[in-house]
Structures are given as structure tokens and as C-alpha cells.
Amino acid sequence: MRALLIVENPTRQTALADWLRRHRDVELVSCIGFSELETLCSQLAEHGAQLLIMAKASSYELAMAQLEKAWHCASELPIVLLPCLEQIDGNAADHRQAAFEHAVRVISAGIRPMPQPSALGDAFAGAEEEARKLDLTLRQYQILVLLSMGHQQKVISRMLDISLATVKSHSGQLYQRLGARNKAEAIYAARQRGAQLAWPDVQAPDKPA
């Protein structure tokens, strides 16, 4: 599998790149830093990358810019997002090795590309019964599922192609209907009522010939 790597820290970039080059299942075709994000689309096309591996940025602003660029350029590719290595404590070598091994397990298992926003609505259509069971609208249920997966409201607004204000409004309403004060309580209450909060089975769209 031809992979492109994005890492903020040059030292960690070198360590990750060296390790990936030794892994038989991954062919590292390019390695760029965050300062080169603007070239991501052309790099992916030039090298025919089949996988994007990103080490999460240390700052929120940079992480959002990184994710937005990845969404724009690589929405149909499998993406592995490694944790922010700057925030790892303890033995750095051990933690780094664990992160590598985790990434390879995910790659080997196969990653479903993130669906486009237009596909999410159709895929969630089968969740209407669960939404009714929780006394939620379908949109509120969609947001609850994405919250349960750890997505932030700003990311959810882009995934569902709605405004951040709308996401916040629906979140507040679903908390109230579930008798919850926050996201964790809402997820717990939904699961107590038998909700699966399952991610929809969305197939990636075929690329045009």
C-alpha cells in the first residue's frame, strides 16, 4: 500500500518514515511537514498514494487546518490519524513503537474511507427507529452518534453540512430530551435505552473512469 506521511516535528517525521520504510505492507512514497500542507493534493496525485498517515498536530488550530486539508484532498482515501506525539509522556521510544504498531494493525484491517456529507443523510435513514425510541429527531440522532464517536461539534457541522450553531442547538435539545447535562450523560442514557449508536455502513463512491 502506497502511503504518504504528514508529521509536524522533523525528528519524529524521520523516525516514523524510517519505521514505515521497513514495514513490508507499506510503501512510503512521500513524507511532508505541516508547512507543506498546501502541496498535499498534488503530492497525493503525483505519487499515487493509497493511504494517508498523519500525526495529529500539537495545537488545535493546526490540527483543524490539517484535517480540513485532508478532507479536501483525500476524502476517498483511508486515513490513519496518530495521536499527538508531543503529549505522550513516559518512555518515548516505547510509546512511539506502540503508535506504529497500532497504525499497522489499522492499515492491515482495512479502513473505510470517510463518507461524503451527502452520503451520511442517506445512510442514517435506517436509524429512524432508534431515533423514535429515544424521542429524538433523525438529525439529533445523527449528531448523537457522531458525538459518541468522539467528534467535536465543529467537525460534525462539516460532516453533516450544517452550521455549527445548528449542531449546538440540536445537541442542547437532545441532551434535554435524554435528561442529560452533557455529552457523556447523553450517550450513557441512550445506551441504557438500548440504542446502538452505530456508525452507518457507507460505501465510498466509485471514482470516475
C-alpha positions as a Markdown table, in Angstrom:
| # | Residue | x | y | z |
|---|---|---|---|---|
| 1 | Met | 0.0 | 0.0 | 0.0 |
| 2 | Arg | 1.5 | 3.3 | -1.1 |
| 3 | Ala | 1.4 | 5.8 | 1.8 |
| 4 | Leu | 2.1 | 9.5 | 2.3 |
| 5 | Leu | 3.1 | 10.6 | 5.7 |
| 6 | Ile | 2.5 | 14.1 | 7.4 |
| 7 | Val | 4.3 | 14.9 | 10.6 |
| 8 | Glu | 4.9 | 18.2 | 12.3 |
| 9 | Asn | 8.1 | 17.5 | 14.1 |
| 10 | Pro | 11.2 | 16.8 | 11.9 |
| 11 | Thr | 12.7 | 14.3 | 14.3 |
| 12 | Arg | 9.5 | 12.3 | 14.7 |
| 13 | Gln | 9.0 | 12.6 | 10.9 |
| 14 | Thr | 12.3 | 10.9 | 10.4 |
| 15 | Ala | 11.6 | 8.2 | 13.0 |
| 16 | Leu | 8.2 | 7.4 | 11.6 |
| 17 | Ala | 9.4 | 7.4 | 8.0 |
| 18 | Asp | 12.3 | 5.0 | 8.8 |
| 19 | Trp | 10.0 | 2.6 | 10.5 |
| 20 | Leu | 7.4 | 2.6 | 7.8 |
| 21 | Arg | 10.1 | 2.0 | 5.1 |
| 22 | Arg | 10.9 | -1.2 | 7.0 |
| 23 | His | 7.3 | -2.4 | 7.0 |
| 24 | Arg | 6.6 | -4.8 | 4.2 |
| 25 | Asp | 2.9 | -3.9 | 3.9 |
| 26 | Val | 3.5 | -0.2 | 3.4 |
| 27 | Glu | 5.5 | 1.6 | 0.7 |
| 28 | Leu | 6.3 | 5.2 | 1.8 |
| 29 | Val | 6.1 | 7.3 | -1.3 |
| 30 | Ser | 6.4 | 10.8 | 0.3 |
| 31 | Cys | 6.9 | 12.5 | 3.6 |
| 32 | Ile | 5.9 | 16.1 | 4.2 |
| 33 | Gly | 5.7 | 18.6 | 7.1 |
| 34 | Phe | 2.8 | 20.8 | 8.1 |
| 35 | Ser | 4.4 | 23.7 | 6.4 |
| 36 | Glu | 3.9 | 21.8 | 3.1 |
| 37 | Leu | 0.2 | 21.1 | 3.6 |
| 38 | Glu | -0.7 | 23.3 | 0.6 |
| 39 | Thr | 1.1 | 20.7 | -1.6 |
| 40 | Leu | -0.9 | 17.8 | -0.3 |
| 41 | Cys | -3.3 | 17.4 | -3.2 |
| 42 | Ser | -0.5 | 17.5 | -5.8 |
| 43 | Gln | 1.7 | 15.1 | -3.7 |
| 44 | Leu | -1.1 | 12.6 | -3.4 |
| 45 | Ala | -1.8 | 12.7 | -7.2 |
| 46 | Glu | 1.9 | 12.7 | -8.2 |
| 47 | His | 2.8 | 9.6 | -6.1 |
| 48 | Gly | -0.5 | 7.7 | -6.5 |
| 49 | Ala | -0.9 | 7.4 | -2.7 |
| 50 | Gln | -3.4 | 4.9 | -1.5 |
| 51 | Leu | -3.1 | 5.8 | 2.2 |
| 52 | Leu | -2.6 | 9.0 | 4.2 |
| 53 | Ile | -0.9 | 8.8 | 7.6 |
| 54 | Met | -1.0 | 11.9 | 9.8 |
| 55 | Ala | 0.5 | 12.6 | 13.2 |
| 56 | Lys | -2.0 | 14.9 | 14.9 |
| 57 | Ala | -0.8 | 18.5 | 15.3 |
| 58 | Ser | 0.0 | 19.8 | 18.8 |
| 59 | Ser | -2.3 | 22.8 | 18.5 |
| 60 | Tyr | -6.0 | 22.9 | 17.9 |
| 61 | Glu | -5.7 | 25.4 | 15.1 |
| 62 | Leu | -3.1 | 23.5 | 13.2 |
| 63 | Ala | -5.0 | 20.2 | 13.8 |
| 64 | Met | -8.1 | 21.7 | 12.3 |
| 65 | Ala | -6.2 | 23.0 | 9.3 |
| 66 | Gln | -4.6 | 19.6 | 8.8 |
| 67 | Leu | -7.9 | 17.8 | 8.9 |
| 68 | Glu | -9.6 | 20.2 | 6.6 |
| 69 | Lys | -6.9 | 19.8 | 4.0 |
| 70 | Ala | -7.0 | 16.0 | 4.4 |
| 71 | Trp | -10.8 | 16.1 | 3.9 |
| 72 | His | -10.4 | 18.2 | 0.8 |
| 73 | Cys | -7.6 | 16.3 | -0.9 |
| 74 | Ala | -8.0 | 12.7 | 0.4 |
| 75 | Ser | -11.7 | 12.2 | 1.2 |
| 76 | Glu | -11.7 | 8.9 | -0.7 |
| 77 | Leu | -8.5 | 7.5 | 0.8 |
| 78 | Pro | -8.1 | 5.6 | 4.0 |
| 79 | Ile | -6.6 | 7.9 | 6.7 |
| 80 | Val | -4.7 | 6.9 | 9.8 |
| 81 | Leu | -4.6 | 9.7 | 12.4 |
| 82 | Leu | -1.9 | 9.1 | 15.0 |
| 83 | Pro | -2.1 | 10.8 | 18.5 |
| 84 | Cys | -0.3 | 14.0 | 19.2 |
| 85 | Leu | 3.2 | 12.7 | 19.9 |
| 86 | Glu | 4.1 | 15.9 | 21.7 |
| 87 | Gln | 1.7 | 15.0 | 24.5 |
| 88 | Ile | 3.0 | 11.5 | 25.1 |
| 89 | Asp | 4.7 | 11.0 | 28.5 |
| 90 | Gly | 6.9 | 8.3 | 29.7 |
| 91 | Asn | 9.3 | 6.3 | 27.6 |
| 92 | Ala | 9.1 | 8.0 | 24.2 |
| 93 | Ala | 10.5 | 5.1 | 22.3 |
| 94 | Asp | 8.0 | 2.6 | 23.8 |
| 95 | His | 5.1 | 4.8 | 23.1 |
| 96 | Arg | 6.2 | 5.6 | 19.6 |
| 97 | Gln | 6.6 | 1.9 | 18.9 |
| 98 | Ala | 3.1 | 1.3 | 20.2 |
| 99 | Ala | 1.7 | 4.0 | 18.0 |
| 100 | Phe | 3.4 | 2.5 | 15.0 |
| 101 | Glu | 2.1 | -1.0 | 15.7 |
| 102 | His | -1.4 | 0.4 | 16.2 |
| 103 | Ala | -1.3 | 2.2 | 12.9 |
| 104 | Val | -0.2 | -1.0 | 11.1 |
| 105 | Arg | -3.0 | -3.0 | 12.7 |
| 106 | Val | -5.5 | -0.5 | 11.5 |
| 107 | Ile | -4.0 | -0.5 | 8.0 |
| 108 | Ser | -3.9 | -4.3 | 7.8 |
| 109 | Ala | -7.5 | -4.5 | 8.9 |
| 110 | Gly | -8.6 | -2.1 | 6.2 |
| 111 | Ile | -10.1 | 1.4 | 6.8 |
| 112 | Arg | -13.3 | 2.5 | 5.3 |
| 113 | Pro | -12.9 | 6.0 | 3.7 |
| 114 | Met | -14.9 | 8.7 | 5.4 |
| 115 | Pro | -18.2 | 9.2 | 3.6 |
| 116 | Gln | -19.0 | 12.5 | 1.9 |
| 117 | Pro | -21.6 | 14.7 | 3.7 |
| 118 | Ser | -24.3 | 13.9 | 1.1 |
| 119 | Ala | -23.9 | 10.2 | 1.8 |
| 120 | Leu | -24.4 | 10.5 | 5.5 |
| 121 | Gly | -28.0 | 11.5 | 5.4 |
| 122 | Asp | -29.0 | 8.5 | 3.2 |
| 123 | Ala | -27.0 | 6.1 | 5.3 |
| 124 | Phe | -28.7 | 7.3 | 8.5 |
| 125 | Ala | -32.1 | 6.8 | 7.0 |
| 126 | Gly | -32.3 | 3.3 | 8.6 |
| 127 | Ala | -31.8 | 4.9 | 12.1 |
| 128 | Glu | -35.2 | 6.4 | 12.3 |
| 129 | Glu | -36.5 | 3.6 | 14.5 |
| 130 | Glu | -33.7 | 4.2 | 17.0 |
| 131 | Ala | -34.3 | 8.0 | 16.9 |
| 132 | Arg | -38.0 | 7.4 | 17.7 |
| 133 | Lys | -37.1 | 5.1 | 20.5 |
| 134 | Leu | -35.1 | 7.9 | 22.1 |
| 135 | Asp | -37.7 | 10.5 | 21.3 |
| 136 | Leu | -35.2 | 12.3 | 19.1 |
| 137 | Thr | -35.4 | 13.7 | 15.6 |
| 138 | Leu | -33.3 | 11.9 | 13.0 |
| 139 | Arg | -30.9 | 14.9 | 12.8 |
| 140 | Gln | -30.5 | 14.8 | 16.6 |
| 141 | Tyr | -29.8 | 11.1 | 16.5 |
| 142 | Gln | -27.2 | 11.7 | 13.8 |
| 143 | Ile | -25.4 | 14.2 | 15.9 |
| 144 | Leu | -25.6 | 11.9 | 19.0 |
| 145 | Val | -24.0 | 9.1 | 17.0 |
| 146 | Leu | -21.1 | 11.3 | 15.9 |
| 147 | Leu | -20.7 | 12.7 | 19.4 |
| 148 | Ser | -20.4 | 9.1 | 20.7 |
| 149 | Met | -17.6 | 8.6 | 18.2 |
| 150 | Gly | -15.6 | 11.4 | 19.8 |
| 151 | His | -16.2 | 14.0 | 17.1 |
| 152 | Gln | -16.2 | 17.7 | 18.1 |
| 153 | Gln | -19.2 | 19.8 | 17.2 |
| 154 | Lys | -17.2 | 21.9 | 14.7 |
| 155 | Val | -16.2 | 18.7 | 12.8 |
| 156 | Ile | -19.8 | 17.4 | 12.9 |
| 157 | Ser | -21.0 | 20.6 | 11.3 |
| 158 | Arg | -18.8 | 19.9 | 8.3 |
| 159 | Met | -19.6 | 16.2 | 8.2 |
| 160 | Leu | -23.4 | 16.9 | 8.1 |
| 161 | Asp | -23.0 | 20.1 | 6.1 |
| 162 | Ile | -24.9 | 22.2 | 8.6 |
| 163 | Ser | -23.8 | 25.2 | 10.6 |
| 164 | Leu | -22.0 | 25.0 | 14.0 |
| 165 | Ala | -24.9 | 26.9 | 15.6 |
| 166 | Thr | -27.4 | 24.3 | 14.3 |
| 167 | Val | -25.2 | 21.5 | 15.8 |
| 168 | Lys | -25.1 | 23.2 | 19.1 |
| 169 | Ser | -28.8 | 23.8 | 19.1 |
| 170 | His | -29.6 | 20.1 | 18.3 |
| 171 | Ser | -27.1 | 19.0 | 20.9 |
| 172 | Gly | -28.8 | 21.0 | 23.6 |
| 173 | Gln | -32.2 | 19.7 | 22.6 |
| 174 | Leu | -31.1 | 16.1 | 22.6 |
| 175 | Tyr | -29.5 | 16.5 | 26.0 |
| 176 | Gln | -32.7 | 17.8 | 27.3 |
| 177 | Arg | -34.8 | 15.0 | 25.8 |
| 178 | Leu | -32.5 | 12.4 | 27.3 |
| 179 | Gly | -32.4 | 14.1 | 30.7 |
| 180 | Ala | -28.7 | 14.7 | 30.3 |
| 181 | Arg | -26.4 | 17.6 | 31.3 |
| 182 | Asn | -23.6 | 16.8 | 28.9 |
| 183 | Lys | -22.4 | 14.6 | 26.1 |
| 184 | Ala | -21.2 | 11.7 | 28.3 |
| 185 | Glu | -24.6 | 11.6 | 30.1 |
| 186 | Ala | -26.5 | 11.7 | 26.9 |
| 187 | Ile | -24.5 | 8.8 | 25.4 |
| 188 | Tyr | -25.0 | 6.8 | 28.6 |
| 189 | Ala | -28.7 | 7.5 | 28.7 |
| 190 | Ala | -29.1 | 6.5 | 25.0 |
| 191 | Arg | -27.3 | 3.2 | 25.5 |
| 192 | Gln | -29.3 | 2.5 | 28.7 |
| 193 | Arg | -32.4 | 2.7 | 26.5 |
| 194 | Gly | -30.9 | 0.1 | 24.1 |
| 195 | Ala | -29.6 | 2.5 | 21.4 |
| 196 | Gln | -26.8 | 1.1 | 19.3 |
| 197 | Leu | -25.4 | 4.4 | 18.2 |
| 198 | Ala | -23.9 | 2.6 | 15.3 |
| 199 | Trp | -21.9 | 4.2 | 12.5 |
| 200 | Pro | -23.7 | 3.9 | 9.2 |
| 201 | Asp | -22.4 | 1.4 | 6.6 |
| 202 | Val | -21.5 | 3.8 | 3.8 |
| 203 | Gln | -19.6 | 2.6 | 0.8 |
| 204 | Ala | -17.1 | 5.1 | -0.7 |
| 205 | Pro | -18.3 | 6.4 | -4.1 |
| 206 | Asp | -16.6 | 4.9 | -7.1 |
| 207 | Lys | -14.1 | 7.1 | -8.8 |
| 208 | Pro | -15.0 | 8.3 | -12.3 |
| 209 | Ala | -13.3 | 6.3 | -15.0 |
